[in-house]
Amino acid sequence: MQKKRWQRVDGVLLLDKPQGLSSNTTLQQARRLFSAAKAGHTGTLDPMATGLLPLCFGEATKFSADLLDADKTYEAEVCFGVTTDTGDAEGEVRERRPVMATPADLLALVPRFTGPITQVPPMYSALKRDGKPLYELARQGVEVERQPRQITIHALDVLDTACDEAGHLVRARLAVSCSKGTYIRVLAEDIGAALGCGAHLTALRRTRVGTLTLDGAATLAQLDGLDEAARAACLAPVDALLSTLPRVDVTPAQHGPLSHGNPVPREAAGDIGKVRIYANGVLLGMGEQGSDGWLRPKRMVQAAEGNA
């Protein structure tokens, strides 16, 4: 068998993750399609979830951590009257209860679950206790105390509902825009508890991460059907992850010191804080413009051969 030849690939892939695959498995499959020597994702999606999974190749991996802190948007389907041990449809049924709540009752709860709220992380999560993921403890039947964490639900909209003949809720589809660290499974459970009937998550699709959206995202199947050139054209440039930062263009004389990790003075020091730095139209990396007029490099990209 011929050994796989890995190559330098720099860029950002907006991938529409399929259901049933872990984020890491999805990453490795995409990496092999591009023969990328270095790759990473920007925060996991549960295997059950689908939707936007931005993947970083090469120099883009230096900025992937910034998307971990970004706000995210989801479409979620919630089933009422049934709770599971995982909080979603992949778990074992824990309890069934009658549902007396109506769509009006659900709408009345929206303000209560909008804005800063607290969540208790689920046992079936990758959070660690004494170096061991909580989901491993949960599979052993062990439950440990978890501290509530504050998150922010920026927007919660009821997109549609399904009811039984008596007008009681069966399912609802929600749009959720939230801060990092939000568990949509827990949100579904907490809404069900507030309605007095319990609930669990039956489907989840991520539609936005920071400023990145599903528009133009590709599936693994689509990528697999393309030739190498067409596949490469699906990659966004490295600076797609830095688009919200002010742009600073430096002179050729400043390029060298910055590339070696040294600060340079700027006469016109406009923006203060994080900036993206360019020289001759090429991204050098991310830096910080100080109020003292000095531009300090933070994370610089390595020039590809021929662009040094």
C-alpha positions in Angstrom: 0.0 0.0 0.0 1.3 3.4 -1.0 2.1 5.6 2.0 -0.1 8.7 2.3 1.8 11.9 1.3 0.9 14.9 3.4 1.3 18.4 2.1 1.2 22.0 3.4 -2.4 23.3 3.1 -3.3 26.7 4.5 -6.9 27.8 4.8 -10.3 27.4 6.4 -12.9 24.9 5.4 -16.6 25.6 6.2 -17.8 22.0 6.5 -21.4 20.9 6.9 -20.9 18.0 9.4 -23.0 14.9 8.8 -25.1 13.3 11.5 -23.5 10.3 13.2 -19.8 11.3 13.0 -17.8 12.8 15.8 -16.1 16.1 15.1 -12.7 14.4 15.2 -13.7 11.7 12.7 -15.1 14.4 10.5 -11.9 16.4 10.8 -9.7 13.4 9.9 -11.8 12.5 6.9 -11.6 16.1 5.6 -7.9 16.2 6.3 -7.3 13.1 4.2 -9.3 14.6 1.3 -7.0 17.6 1.3 -3.8 15.6 2.2 -3.3 18.3 4.8 -0.2 17.9 7.0 -1.8 19.9 9.8 -5.4 20.4 10.7 -7.7 21.2 13.7 -11.3 22.1 14.4 -12.8 25.1 16.2 -15.0 23.4 18.8 -16.8 20.1 18.7 -20.3 19.2 17.7 -21.9 16.1 19.2 -22.2 13.1 16.8 -26.0 13.6 16.7 -25.6 17.2 15.6 -25.1 18.5 12.0 -24.1 21.8 10.6 -21.3 24.2 10.5 -17.9 22.9 11.7 -15.1 25.2 10.6 -11.9 23.3 10.0 -8.5 24.9 10.0 -5.6 23.7 7.9 -1.9 24.7 8.3 -1.3 28.2 9.4 -5.1 28.8 10.1 -4.8 26.5 13.1 -2.9 29.3 14.9 -6.2 31.2 15.1 -8.7 28.4 15.6 -8.8 29.0 19.4 -10.4 32.4 18.7 -13.5 30.7 17.4 -13.9 28.7 20.6 -14.8 31.9 22.3 -17.2 33.0 19.5 -21.0 33.2 19.8 -22.9 30.4 18.0 -26.3 29.9 16.5 -28.3 26.7 16.3 -31.6 25.2 15.2 -32.8 22.7 17.7 -35.8 20.3 17.9 -37.1 19.4 21.3 -39.4 16.6 22.3 -41.6 17.1 25.4 -42.8 14.6 27.9 -39.7 12.4 27.8 -36.3 12.8 29.5 -33.2 10.8 28.7 -30.0 10.2 30.6 -27.9 12.1 28.0 -30.4 14.9 27.4 -30.8 13.9 23.8 -32.2 11.2 21.6 -29.1 9.1 21.8 -29.7 8.4 25.5 -31.8 5.9 27.4 -35.3 7.0 28.4 -35.3 8.1 32.0 -38.9 9.2 32.5 -42.2 9.7 30.6 -44.6 12.3 31.9 -47.9 13.8 30.6 -47.7 17.1 28.8 -50.2 19.8 29.7 -48.2 22.7 28.4 -49.3 24.6 25.2 -47.4 26.6 22.7 -48.4 29.8 24.5 -46.8 28.4 27.7 -43.6 27.8 25.8 -43.6 31.3 24.4 -44.2 32.7 27.8 -40.9 31.1 29.0 -38.8 32.7 26.3 -37.9 35.8 28.4 -36.9 33.6 31.3 -34.3 31.7 29.2 -33.0 34.8 27.4 -30.0 36.9 28.5 -27.5 35.8 31.2 -28.6 32.5 32.8 -26.9 29.6 34.6 -26.5 26.0 33.4 -25.3 22.9 35.1 -23.0 21.1 32.6 -24.3 17.6 31.8 -22.6 14.4 32.9 -22.4 13.3 29.3 -19.8 16.0 28.3 -16.1 16.2 27.7 -15.5 18.3 30.8 -13.0 16.6 33.1 -12.9 15.7 36.7 -9.5 14.6 38.1 -8.3 14.2 34.5 -11.2 11.9 33.4 -13.9 13.1 31.0 -17.3 13.2 32.7 -18.9 11.1 30.0 -16.6 8.2 31.1 -17.9 8.5 34.6 -21.5 8.7 33.4 -21.1 5.5 31.4 -19.9 3.8 34.7 -23.1 5.0 36.4 -21.1 7.6 38.5 -22.6 11.1 38.9 -20.5 13.9 40.4 -21.5 17.4 41.4 -21.0 20.0 38.7 -20.8 23.7 39.4 -23.3 26.0 37.6 -21.8 28.1 34.9 -23.1 31.5 33.6 -23.8 31.6 29.9 -25.7 34.1 27.7 -28.7 33.3 25.4 -28.6 36.2 23.1 -31.8 35.2 21.3 -34.3 32.4 21.7 -37.1 32.1 19.1 -39.8 29.4 18.7 -39.8 28.6 15.0 -42.7 26.2 15.0 -44.5 23.7 17.3 -46.4 20.4 17.0 -49.3 19.5 19.3 -51.6 16.6 20.1 -55.3 16.7 19.5 -55.8 18.4 22.9 -53.4 21.2 21.9 -50.6 20.1 24.2 -47.0 20.3 23.1 -45.4 17.3 21.4 -42.4 19.0 19.7 -40.9 22.4 19.1 -38.2 23.8 16.8 -36.1 26.6 18.4 -33.5 29.0 17.1 -30.8 29.7 19.7 -28.1 32.3 19.5 -25.8 31.9 22.5 -22.4 32.4 24.1 -19.6 29.8 24.3 -20.0 27.0 26.7 -23.8 26.7 26.1 -25.2 23.2 26.1 -28.4 23.1 24.0 -29.2 19.7 25.5 -29.3 21.3 28.9 -31.4 24.2 27.6 -33.9 21.7 26.3 -34.0 19.9 29.6 -34.4 23.1 31.6 -37.2 24.3 29.4 -39.0 20.9 29.8 -38.5 21.1 33.6 -40.0 24.6 33.7 -43.0 23.4 31.8 -43.4 20.5 34.3 -43.2 17.7 31.7 -39.5 17.2 31.0 -37.9 17.3 27.5 -35.0 16.2 25.5 -33.2 17.2 22.3 -34.0 15.2 19.2 -32.1 17.2 16.5 -29.5 19.9 16.5 -28.0 21.9 13.6 -25.4 24.7 14.0 -25.9 27.5 11.5 -23.3 30.1 12.6 -20.0 30.3 14.4 -18.9 33.9 15.0 -19.2 35.6 11.6 -19.0 32.3 9.7 -22.3 30.8 8.4 -23.5 27.7 6.6 -23.7 29.7 3.3 -21.2 28.0 1.0 -20.4 25.2 3.4 -19.5 21.9 1.8 -20.3 18.3 2.8 -17.8 15.5 2.9 -19.6 13.8 0.0 -19.4 17.0 -2.1 -15.7 17.4 -1.4 -15.0 13.7 -2.2 -16.6 14.2 -5.7 -14.3 17.1 -6.6 -10.9 17.1 -8.2 -7.9 18.5 -6.3 -8.2 22.0 -7.9 -11.9 22.3 -7.3 -11.5 21.0 -3.7 -8.8 23.6 -3.0 -11.1 26.4 -4.2 -13.5 25.5 -1.4 -11.0 26.8 1.2 -11.3 30.3 2.6 -8.1 32.2 3.2 -6.4 32.1 6.7 -7.6 35.6 7.5 -11.2 34.5 7.3 -10.9 33.8 11.0 -9.7 37.4 11.7 -12.2 39.3 9.6 -13.7 41.1 12.6 -10.3 42.6 13.6 -9.2 46.0 12.3 -6.6 45.8 9.5 -3.2 47.3 9.8 -0.8 47.6 6.9 2.9 47.9 7.7 5.9 48.9 5.6 8.4 46.5 4.1 10.9 47.8 6.7 8.5 46.8 9.5 7.8 43.4 8.1 11.1 41.8 9.1 11.1 42.8 12.8 7.4 41.8 13.2 8.1 38.4 11.6 10.8 37.8 14.1 8.5 38.7 17.1 9.7 42.2 17.6 7.4 45.3 18.1 7.5 48.2 15.8 6.4 51.8 16.3 3.5 53.3 14.3 3.1 56.9 13.7 -0.6 56.7 13.0 -1.7 54.5 15.8 -5.5 54.4 15.3 -7.0 51.2 16.6 -6.1 50.0 20.0 -6.2 46.3 20.8 -6.1 43.2 18.6 -5.4 43.8 14.9 -4.7 41.8 11.8 -1.4 42.7 10.2 -0.6 42.8 6.4 2.4 43.7 4.3 2.1 44.1 0.6 -1.4 42.7 0.8 -0.2 39.5 2.4 -1.4 38.5 5.9 1.5 38.5 8.5 -0.6 37.5 11.5 -2.3 38.9 14.5 -0.9 41.6 16.7 -1.9 44.1 19.3 -1.7 47.9 18.9 -0.8 49.5 22.2 -1.8 53.0 23.3 1.9 53.8 23.4 2.0 53.6 19.6 3.8 50.3 19.4 2.5 47.4 17.4 3.3 44.0 19.0 3.1 40.7 17.1 1.2 38.0 18.8 0.6 35.1 16.4 2.4 35.3 13.1 2.0 33.1 10.1 4.8 31.3 8.4 5.2 32.4 4.7 4.7 29.7 2.1 7.6 28.9 -0.2 7.9 31.6 -2.8 6.1 34.2 -0.6 8.9 34.8 2.0 
